[in-house]
Amino acid sequence: MCRLLLGRELRQLREAAGINRDELTTSTKWQPSKISRIEQGQATLQAAELERLLELFQPPAADAERVRSLAAQARKRGSFGKVPDWSRQYLGLESDADALMTWDSELIPGLVQTEEYARAIVSTSVVVAPADIDQTVQARLRRQSLVTRSDPPQLNIILGEAALRREVGGADVLRRQLEHLRSVATLPHVTLQILPFTSGEHAAMGTSFTLLRLELEDATFTYAYLESLTRADCLDGAQHVEVYQMVIERLRIAAMGQRETLTALDRAISDLTSRSPA
């Protein structure tokens, strides 16, 4: 994952410097295929090679330090690690994805949250200062433009039934959230499924995660992304990603189909509506 993020950052720095790939090939005397592999996240840069690129691109100091940190992570053996500046990095990666597959056992995912539902969640955070709540909520809402843009990614969401019942923000906030979710579920590029309580035990209990698929030129990459209270972790090794792919496929099979899912949503909305004051 860090290699992919590093490649994306370097491509953006190159473009910001007004340097095309042919010019970079001439300046570095590297093969075009090497530059392509670096920018696609398929190759690891040595420290001296990175410094050569930074010398050519002349980025702001903060950008240079962020890239050095990413490069250091990318050079480490293993595939599990904290992504530096994860929120900023993930937003860019998310916007580039061709497909997103999300599992959440008890909350509606950020990409399809209403503002009031998002605010209720962010307000409970112990790592977001009260003064930053508005900014954090608005940033989350801006992410949602990828759901309605002209070339949206395929979005597959599997939710535990608890997500329809946990009254985040109160009954009225949850009802409006579920109404919004039902509307999003009718979009042609969105697949929504509910895993009912009656499905019993399953391999993803106690977890939430997102699989991202990116198609870059001649290669396809899949990554698993997980968040905790204070960090985000990415898995890119096949031995890890394949486990998450297997789990989400089992969830997909066990979950309700589209018609059953919409019926479950309607039932939950109706239950909440009946409790609202006339």
C-alpha positions in Angstrom: 0.0 0.0 0.0 2.8 2.5 0.9 4.4 1.8 -2.5 1.1 2.7 -4.2 0.7 5.9 -2.2 4.3 6.8 -2.8 3.9 6.4 -6.5 0.8 8.5 -6.5 2.6 11.2 -4.6 5.6 11.2 -6.8 3.4 11.4 -9.9 1.6 14.4 -8.5 4.9 16.1 -7.6 6.3 15.5 -11.1 3.2 17.0 -12.7 3.2 19.9 -10.3 6.8 20.6 -11.4 5.8 20.6 -15.0 7.9 17.6 -15.9 6.6 14.9 -18.2 7.8 11.3 -18.2 10.0 11.7 -21.2 11.8 14.6 -19.6 12.2 12.6 -16.3 13.7 9.7 -18.3 16.3 12.1 -19.8 17.1 13.7 -16.5 17.5 10.5 -14.5 18.7 8.3 -17.3 16.3 5.7 -16.0 14.3 3.4 -18.3 10.7 4.6 -19.0 9.5 1.2 -17.6 11.2 2.0 -14.3 9.5 5.3 -14.0 6.2 3.7 -14.9 6.6 1.0 -12.3 7.5 3.6 -9.6 4.5 5.7 -10.3 2.2 2.6 -10.4 3.5 1.5 -7.0 5.2 -1.6 -8.4 8.8 -0.7 -7.5 10.6 0.4 -4.3 12.9 3.4 -4.4 16.3 3.6 -2.7 16.9 6.6 -0.6 19.4 8.1 -3.0 17.0 7.7 -5.9 14.2 9.4 -4.0 16.5 12.3 -3.2 17.3 12.7 -6.9 13.6 13.0 -7.7 13.0 15.5 -4.9 15.9 17.5 -6.2 14.3 17.6 -9.6 10.7 18.3 -8.4 11.6 20.8 -5.7 8.4 20.3 -3.6 7.6 22.2 -0.5 9.4 20.9 2.6 6.3 19.4 4.1 5.5 17.4 0.9 9.1 16.2 0.7 9.1 14.9 4.3 5.8 13.2 3.7 7.2 11.4 0.7 10.4 10.4 2.6 8.2 8.9 5.3 6.2 6.9 2.7 9.3 5.7 1.0 10.8 4.5 4.3 7.6 2.5 5.0 7.6 1.1 1.5 11.2 -0.1 1.9 10.4 -2.1 5.0 9.8 -5.9 4.6 6.2 -7.0 5.3 3.0 -5.5 4.2 1.3 -4.4 7.4 2.0 -0.9 8.6 0.6 2.4 9.6 0.1 4.8 6.7 1.6 8.2 7.4 -0.9 11.0 7.3 -3.4 8.3 6.6 -6.6 10.4 6.3 -5.2 12.5 3.5 -3.5 9.6 1.7 -6.6 7.4 1.9 -8.9 10.1 0.4 -6.7 10.2 -2.7 -6.5 6.5 -2.9 -10.3 6.1 -2.5 -11.0 8.6 -5.3 -8.8 6.6 -7.6 -10.3 3.2 -6.9 -12.3 1.4 -9.5 -14.2 -0.7 -7.0 -14.8 -0.4 -3.2 -16.1 -3.4 -1.1 -17.0 -2.4 2.4 -18.1 -4.4 5.4 -19.3 -2.8 8.6 -21.0 -4.6 11.4 -22.9 -1.7 13.1 -22.4 1.6 11.4 -23.4 3.1 8.0 -20.1 3.8 6.1 -18.9 7.3 5.6 -19.4 7.4 1.8 -23.2 7.1 2.3 -23.7 8.9 5.6 -26.1 11.9 6.0 -24.6 15.1 7.5 -26.5 14.7 10.8 -25.5 11.0 11.1 -21.9 11.8 10.4 -22.0 14.7 12.9 -23.3 12.4 15.6 -20.5 9.9 15.1 -17.7 12.5 14.8 -19.0 14.2 18.0 -18.3 11.1 20.0 -14.7 10.9 18.9 -12.0 11.4 21.5 -9.4 12.2 18.9 -11.3 15.0 17.1 -11.3 18.3 19.0 -14.7 20.0 19.4 -13.4 22.9 17.3 -12.6 20.5 14.4 -15.9 18.7 14.3 -17.5 20.8 11.6 -14.4 20.6 9.4 -14.2 16.8 9.8 -17.9 16.3 9.0 -17.6 18.5 5.9 -14.5 16.6 4.7 -16.4 13.4 5.1 -19.3 14.7 3.0 -17.0 15.9 0.3 -15.8 12.4 -0.2 -19.3 11.4 -1.2 -19.0 13.1 -4.5 -17.4 10.0 -5.9 -20.7 8.1 -5.5 -22.5 10.5 -7.8 -19.8 11.6 -10.2 -20.0 10.7 -13.9 -17.5 7.8 -13.6 -18.2 6.4 -10.2 -16.5 3.3 -8.8 -18.4 0.1 -8.2 -19.6 0.3 -4.6 -20.5 -2.9 -2.8 -21.6 -2.4 0.8 -22.5 -5.2 3.3 -23.9 -4.1 6.6 -24.7 -6.0 9.7 -28.3 -5.7 10.7 -27.2 -3.8 13.8 -26.5 -0.8 11.5 -30.2 -0.5 10.8 -31.0 -0.6 14.6 -28.3 1.4 16.3 -29.9 4.8 16.9 -27.0 7.0 16.1 -28.1 10.6 16.7 -31.6 9.3 17.8 -34.5 7.6 16.0 -35.2 10.5 13.6 -31.6 10.9 12.5 -31.4 7.1 11.9 -34.6 7.1 10.0 -33.4 9.9 7.6 -30.1 8.1 7.3 -31.9 4.8 6.3 -34.0 6.7 3.8 -30.9 8.1 2.2 -29.3 4.7 2.2 -32.3 3.2 0.4 -32.0 5.9 -2.3 -28.3 5.3 -2.8 -29.0 1.5 -3.0 -31.0 2.1 -6.2 -28.0 3.5 -8.1 -26.8 1.2 -10.8 -23.2 1.1 -9.6 -24.2 0.4 -5.9 -24.9 -3.0 -4.4 -26.2 -3.0 -0.8 -26.7 -6.1 1.3 -27.7 -6.7 4.9 -26.4 -9.5 6.9 -29.3 -10.5 9.3 -28.9 -11.4 13.0 -30.3 -14.8 12.1 -27.2 -15.6 10.0 -25.5 -16.4 13.2 -21.7 -16.5 13.6 -19.4 -15.5 10.8 -15.7 -14.9 10.0 -15.9 -11.1 10.2 -17.4 -10.7 13.6 -15.8 -7.7 15.5 -14.3 -6.3 12.3 -14.9 -3.6 9.7 -12.8 -3.2 6.6 -12.8 -2.0 3.0 -11.2 -3.7 0.0 -10.1 -1.3 -2.8 -9.4 -2.4 -6.3 -7.4 -0.2 -8.6 -6.7 -0.8 -12.3 -3.5 0.9 -13.3 -2.5 0.6 -17.0 -1.5 -3.0 -17.3 -2.1 -4.2 -13.8 -4.8 -4.6 -11.2 -4.2 -4.2 -7.4 -6.4 -5.0 -4.5 -5.7 -3.6 -1.0 -7.4 -4.1 2.4 -7.9 -1.0 4.5 -8.7 -1.0 8.2 -9.2 1.8 10.7 -8.9 1.8 14.5 -9.4 4.7 16.9 -6.0 6.3 16.3 -4.5 4.8 13.2 -5.2 3.2 9.8 -3.6 0.1 8.5 -3.2 -1.2 5.0 -2.6 -4.8 3.8 -1.2 -5.4 0.4 0.4 -8.8 0.6 -1.5 -11.6 -1.1 -1.5 -13.7 2.0 -3.5 -11.0 3.8 -5.6 -9.6 1.0 -6.8 -13.1 0.0 -8.2 -13.7 3.5 -10.2 -10.5 3.4 -11.5 -11.3 -0.1 -12.5 -14.8 1.1 -14.3 -13.3 4.1 -16.2 -10.7 2.1 -17.3 -13.3 -0.4 -18.7 -15.4 2.4 -20.5 -12.4 3.8 -21.9 -11.7 0.3 -23.3 -15.2 0.1 -24.7 -15.2 3.6 -26.3 -11.7 3.3 -29.7 -10.8 2.0 -30.2 -10.3 -1.7 -31.2 -6.9 -3.1 -35.0 -7.4 -2.8 -34.7 -8.7 0.8 -32.3 -5.9 1.7 -34.7 -3.2 0.5 -37.5 -4.9 2.3 -35.5 -4.9 5.5 -34.7 -1.2 5.0 -38.3 -0.4 4.5 -39.3 -2.3 7.7 -36.7 -0.5 9.7 -37.8 2.9 8.3 -41.4 2.0 9.1 -40.6 1.0 12.7 -38.8 4.3 13.2 -41.5 6.4 11.5 -44.2 4.9 13.8 -42.2 6.2 16.8 -42.0 9.7 15.5 -44.5 12.2 17.1 -47.4 13.0 14.7 
